[in-house]
Amino acid sequence: MTVQTADFLVIGGGIAGLSVAYELSTRGTVIVLESENSPGYHSTGRSAAVMSENYGPALWSRLVTASRSFLEAPPPGFTDVSLVSPRGALFLALEHEQDKLRAQGEELIRRGASIDITTPADALRYCPAIQADKFALALYEPDCLDIDTDALMTGYGKGLRARGGQLQTNARVLELARRGGVWKASTRQGEFEAAVVVNAAGGWVQEVAQLAGLPARNVVPFRRTAVTFDPPAGADIRTWPMTFDVAETFYFKPEAGRIMVSPVDMEPSAPCDAQADELEVAIAIDRIERFTTMRVPTISHKWGGLRTFAPDHEPVIGPDQDQPTFIWVAGQGGNGVMGGAAAARLAASLAAGESIPADIAALGITAANVSPGRSCVSEPDAVRPTVGRLEDIA
Ligand SMILES: Cc1cc2nc3c(=O)[nH]c(=O)nc-3n(C[C@H](O)[C@H](O)[C@H](O)COP(=O)(O)OP(=O)(O)OC[C@H]3O[C@@H](n4cnc5c(N)ncnc54)[C@H](O)[C@@H]3O)c2cc1C
């Protein structure tokens, strides 16, 4: 069997794996090993493909801010098409959630985002389908963007190849061992060797760590369901924003001429080819019919996808504390596509032993606060922390 050698082996060909491989390919030779026959088959190909700086926990939302310039103005030659297009996001608060929404608005302003805090009745000009009388306050974020995930993945793949890197599909890593200072990964496509391994296996990161002989870490997948249905007859939905409720019990957005809705379910799952859950499909329809004027007589399409989280929902990026040549790029949760560009730059700098890029450090991100060695990740029995919001983490 052939043995191929590189400086870095990246396990997983989703957004995390391809983006970090692209960034590492300026530092050395890189081979990405992906189980499936095409990259992005799992979570990356199933997302809502939206970028909002008001979505997710504190550190992830800062990585989203740090990803914006890459998505809006990628490097020359990265893509022939725009990676992003305007979408807008509308956040709706119930009576008792108004202070929380105002605090989110203040944090967004601190980070330079423009927002419009308004009444739900006024928010009808952004999305005429909401039942305004059910809500007490609205926040509109005009700079929320739709991401062209295919173009983003194609750009990373093309850029990786142009820099001499390689993506090997149908190459599930079946064995992974470190001997004589070198990692050896066995796949059906042959053997691969490198001094450094990057674990970007999404829902399978625990499995890959186990293959490497490392102790269990708390980074586990949860299933999320999504559904599309036809919009109301005659409605021009193209400019409707991604609409969320503050308690995160649903979101919906226009998607290729239809409406996509998720009941934002979060069910622990084994790593797998996730499917839609029928009960969650029914809940999604109920939320649409309860909080909007839309009706859902038939469903066009439904799917499931995995979102992988550390207990604090923050990034798990950097060297494993027991094995510094094993680099984690994990715990992307619901921010992996939108925050992937900055997460990849951060991961590549930590993998190469460099200091964190200045723009990312300036946002308060340190090697310690994203480290796989922090206690909630490295001690499986540690008390589950409260999930941080924007204002919670310095
Ligand atoms: C319904 C839904 C909506 C979402 N909406 C958004 C959104 O609007 N914006 C956003 O930013 N994020 C969103 N997300 C989250 C986003 O999809 C994830 O954060 C992101 O795709 C994770 O990327 P990944 O590369 O870590 O995982 P994946 O895309 O799952 O990639 C991991 C890869 O590793 C491979 N792999 C696993 N084990 C091995 C092995 N042993 N050997 C080789 N390869 C292996 C797998 O085959 C897989 O391709 C959403 C997710 C869902 C489910």
The ligand as an SDF file (V2000), in Angstrom:
LIG
                    3D

 53 58  0  0  0  0  0  0  0  0999 V2000
  -30.0920   22.8090   10.1210 C   0  0  0  0  0  0  0  0  0  0  0  0
  -28.7660   23.4800   10.3310 C   0  0  0  0  0  0  0  0  0  0  0  0
  -28.6540   24.8390   10.0930 C   0  0  0  0  0  0  0  0  0  0  0  0
  -27.4270   25.4830   10.2550 C   0  0  0  0  0  0  0  0  0  0  0  0
  -27.3290   26.8030    9.9180 N   0  0  0  0  0  0  0  0  0  0  0  0
  -26.1310   27.4170    9.9620 C   0  0  0  0  0  0  0  0  0  0  0  0
  -25.9860   28.7510    9.5070 C   0  0  0  0  0  0  0  0  0  0  0  0
  -26.9390   29.3910    9.0520 O   0  0  0  0  0  0  0  0  0  0  0  0
  -24.7500   29.3080    9.5570 N   0  0  0  0  0  0  0  0  0  0  0  0
  -23.6530   28.6210   10.0350 C   0  0  0  0  0  0  0  0  0  0  0  0
  -22.5650   29.1790   10.1010 O   0  0  0  0  0  0  0  0  0  0  0  0
  -23.7830   27.3530   10.4940 N   0  0  0  0  0  0  0  0  0  0  0  0
  -24.9750   26.7370   10.4460 C   0  0  0  0  0  0  0  0  0  0  0  0
  -25.0950   25.4410   10.8640 N   0  0  0  0  0  0  0  0  0  0  0  0
  -23.9220   24.7910   11.4730 C   0  0  0  0  0  0  0  0  0  0  0  0
  -22.8790   24.3820   10.4370 C   0  0  0  0  0  0  0  0  0  0  0  0
  -23.5000   23.5900    9.4510 O   0  0  0  0  0  0  0  0  0  0  0  0
  -21.7610   23.6270   11.1460 C   0  0  0  0  0  0  0  0  0  0  0  0
  -21.2290   24.4130   12.2110 O   0  0  0  0  0  0  0  0  0  0  0  0
  -20.5900   23.3170   10.2030 C   0  0  0  0  0  0  0  0  0  0  0  0
  -21.0530   22.8190    8.9760 O   0  0  0  0  0  0  0  0  0  0  0  0
  -19.6520   22.3130   10.8450 C   0  0  0  0  0  0  0  0  0  0  0  0
  -18.6490   22.0320    9.9180 O   0  0  0  0  0  0  0  0  0  0  0  0
  -17.6310   20.8470   10.1300 P   0  0  0  0  0  0  0  0  0  0  0  0
  -16.6570   20.9090    9.0220 O   0  0  0  0  0  0  0  0  0  0  0  0
  -17.1430   20.8840   11.5250 O   0  0  0  0  0  0  0  0  0  0  0  0
  -18.5380   19.5200   10.0510 O   0  0  0  0  0  0  0  0  0  0  0  0
  -18.9730   18.6360    8.7900 P   0  0  0  0  0  0  0  0  0  0  0  0
  -19.4580   19.4620    7.6620 O   0  0  0  0  0  0  0  0  0  0  0  0
  -19.9000   17.5980    9.2970 O   0  0  0  0  0  0  0  0  0  0  0  0
  -17.6140   17.9800    8.3360 O   0  0  0  0  0  0  0  0  0  0  0  0
  -16.9740   16.9580    9.0710 C   0  0  0  0  0  0  0  0  0  0  0  0
  -16.4680   15.9480    8.0550 C   0  0  0  0  0  0  0  0  0  0  0  0
  -15.6290   15.0010    8.7010 O   0  0  0  0  0  0  0  0  0  0  0  0
  -15.7530   13.7860    7.9930 C   0  0  0  0  0  0  0  0  0  0  0  0
  -15.2720   12.6880    8.8370 N   0  0  0  0  0  0  0  0  0  0  0  0
  -15.7880   12.2440    9.9920 C   0  0  0  0  0  0  0  0  0  0  0  0
  -15.0510   11.2180   10.4820 N   0  0  0  0  0  0  0  0  0  0  0  0
  -14.0380   11.0230    9.6060 C   0  0  0  0  0  0  0  0  0  0  0  0
  -12.9440   10.1020    9.5430 C   0  0  0  0  0  0  0  0  0  0  0  0
  -12.7400    9.1640   10.4880 N   0  0  0  0  0  0  0  0  0  0  0  0
  -12.1100   10.1810    8.4880 N   0  0  0  0  0  0  0  0  0  0  0  0
  -12.2710   11.1160    7.5060 C   0  0  0  0  0  0  0  0  0  0  0  0
  -13.3150   12.0000    7.5100 N   0  0  0  0  0  0  0  0  0  0  0  0
  -14.1620   11.9630    8.5560 C   0  0  0  0  0  0  0  0  0  0  0  0
  -17.2480   13.7020    7.7060 C   0  0  0  0  0  0  0  0  0  0  0  0
  -17.5350   12.8300    6.6370 O   0  0  0  0  0  0  0  0  0  0  0  0
  -17.5930   15.1660    7.4090 C   0  0  0  0  0  0  0  0  0  0  0  0
  -17.6140   15.4400    6.0210 O   0  0  0  0  0  0  0  0  0  0  0  0
  -26.2910   24.7580   10.7120 C   0  0  0  0  0  0  0  0  0  0  0  0
  -26.4110   23.3890   10.9560 C   0  0  0  0  0  0  0  0  0  0  0  0
  -27.6210   22.7370   10.7590 C   0  0  0  0  0  0  0  0  0  0  0  0
  -27.7000   21.2720   10.9840 C   0  0  0  0  0  0  0  0  0  0  0  0
  1  2  1  0
  2  3  1  0
  2 52  2  0
  3  4  2  0
  4  5  1  0
  4 50  1  0
  5  6  2  0
  6  7  1  0
  6 13  1  0
  7  8  2  0
  7  9  1  0
  9 10  1  0
 10 11  2  0
 10 12  1  0
 12 13  2  0
 13 14  1  0
 14 15  1  0
 14 50  1  0
 15 16  1  0
 16 17  1  0
 16 18  1  0
 18 19  1  0
 18 20  1  0
 20 21  1  0
 20 22  1  0
 22 23  1  0
 23 24  1  0
 24 25  2  0
 24 26  1  0
 24 27  1  0
 27 28  1  0
 28 29  2  0
 28 30  1  0
 28 31  1  0
 31 32  1  0
 32 33  1  0
 33 34  1  0
 33 48  1  0
 34 35  1  0
 35 36  1  0
 35 46  1  0
 36 37  1  0
 36 45  1  0
 37 38  2  0
 38 39  1  0
 39 40  1  0
 39 45  2  0
 40 41  1  0
 40 42  2  0
 42 43  1  0
 43 44  2  0
 44 45  1  0
 46 47  1  0
 46 48  1  0
 48 49  1  0
 50 51  2  0
 51 52  1  0
 52 53  1  0
M  END
$$$$
